[in-house]
Amino acid sequence: MPRLTRNQVEAATVPCTSLDRNGQPCGKPGQLGLPAGICPEHAVAVYRAVVKLMDKAA
């Protein structure tokens, strides 16, 4: 079984630092495969925002 890298361990253990609607850090756990400090829900929101911007630019 391959060993996890430092970034993968941090991604799974560092809570989400994205702000919620009240301006407080989200705090949900991260997930392997995502950057440290972002939860899957916020990652999807960022992806959708980028897609929307790319569609407007095209």
ChimeraX attribute file (.defattr): number of C-alpha atoms within 10 A of each C-alpha:
attribute: neighborCount
match mode: 1-to-1
recipient: residues
	/A:1	3
	/A:2	4
	/A:3	7
	/A:4	10
	/A:5	9
	/A:6	8
	/A:7	14
	/A:8	17
	/A:9	16
	/A:10	18
	/A:11	22
	/A:12	20
	/A:13	16
	/A:14	18
	/A:15	19
	/A:16	24
	/A:17	18
	/A:18	17
	/A:19	12
	/A:20	11
	/A:21	8
	/A:22	7
	/A:23	8
	/A:24	10
	/A:25	13
	/A:26	18
	/A:27	16
	/A:28	18
	/A:29	17
	/A:30	26
	/A:31	21
	/A:32	16
	/A:33	12
	/A:34	16
	/A:35	18
	/A:36	21
	/A:37	21
	/A:38	23
	/A:39	24
	/A:40	17
	/A:41	11
	/A:42	19
	/A:43	16
	/A:44	12
	/A:45	11
	/A:46	12
	/A:47	11
	/A:48	12
	/A:49	12
	/A:50	12
	/A:51	12
	/A:52	11
	/A:53	11
	/A:54	10
	/A:55	9
	/A:56	8
	/A:57	7
	/A:58	5
